[in-house]
Amino acid sequence: MQDTLTKKVRANANITVLESHIAIDLITGEKLGTGENRCFGAYVLDSRNGEVITIGAPNTLIATGGAGKVYLYTTNPDTSTGDGIAMAFRAGCRVSNMEFIQFHPTCLYHPQAKSFLISEAVRGEGGLLRLPDGTRFMLEHDERAELAPRDIVARAIDFEMKKRGIDCVFLDISHKGEDFIRTHFPNIYARCLELGIDIACDGIPVVPAAHYTCGGIVSDLSGRTDVSGLYVAGEASCTGLHGANRLASNSLLECLVFSEAAVNDILSTKTELLPELPQWDESRVTDADEEIVISHNWDELRRFMWDYVGIVRTTKRLKRAKHRIGLLTREIHEFYSKFRVSHDLIELRNLVTTADLIVRCAMLRKESRGLHYSRDFPETLKKAKNTVIKPRRSNR
């Protein structure tokens, strides 16, 4: 589907594709000083030459995906840094249910295998989860053992890793035989073999990994956000479709349905004239003197989010994360204010904003529900409610 859409887009003369570009921020009436609650386009960085361009548009659609890279382990690509969610929040949009982060229980644990997913079908076909010494452990957590829902399996693996101080557990399908494995899981077999792991003989080293962001920018069934002229579709949105725990394979369908709904709404709405948009102001900034600050903050953020705001949460862990996010936010803001923007700085700024939204939503939920599990509030309340964060003017 992606290949087909890409070919269609490139063949359409009315569509301009800007590769190696990244949005910095949305241009709103408030930023222009008019006070109008409307989006007029975006400032965009050309990563190839460092030039910031101004793109005006009567309607803007955010389709930037989720925020998996806020965690140390994720199945998401490197671009999943919560950019759209953070930009929309700064532009004045409400954000909801960010605490509901779906963790896939079995991501391949190997330094050369970034984001390689081991399908749940492996467990469905008889794969067994084992500790490094070969002991099975899932029956101690759920009577369905390896066939329990993914959030339960992910919590069990996380529990065993933290309890025993181990880096990973092992998913063992070797008892099914090489012919069965090569027939049913040819891609997994081949990829693991490339890395020196023969899954017909040995267990697959796996860890849980951030997989899907169920919350996001609050929108209606037409993809409209709180800001006029700004739409959202896909994982960056919070339409209510996924609730507290997304069903497998619904995400692609959501993209198709809500992107079409947004386009239909745009086509039925009168096009607004754009005001004159100011160019990006770099008159008071200089080149960054220490890029190491960015990489260090990026690493620190992902590690403490994994440790404190991961699969199992406590109030104490969330407070620790909130404190450290505050320190990083001030440091990143100072860096952003003094130096020219770069691709890495833009993503780091958006990551720390998204991390803050996840923590704030998690602290508002005084229960365990779906993908949010708290040791301090293990019960589920009778009535389900959304957690909603409203931006303050100082955030914009």
Secondary structure, DSSP 4 states (H G I P E B T S, - for coil): -HHHHHHHHHH-TT----TTEEEEEEEEHHHHTS---BEEEEEEEETTTTEEEEEE-S-EEE-----GGGSSSBSS-TT-S-HHHHHHHHHT--EE-TT-EEEEEEEE--TT-TT-B--THHHHTT-EEE-TTS-B-GGGT-TTGGGS-HHHHHHHHHHHHHHHT-S-EEEE-GGG-HHHHHHH-HHHHHHHHHTT--TTTSPEEEEEEEEEE--EEE--TT-B-SSBTEEE-GGGEE-SSSTTSPPTTHHHHHHHHHHHHHHHHHHTSPPPPPPPPPPP--TT-B--S-THHHHHHHHHHHHHHHHHSSSEE-HHHHHHHHHHHHHHHHHHHHHHHHB---HHHHHHHHHHHHHHHHHHHHHH--S-BTTBEESSS-SPPSS----EEPPPGGG-
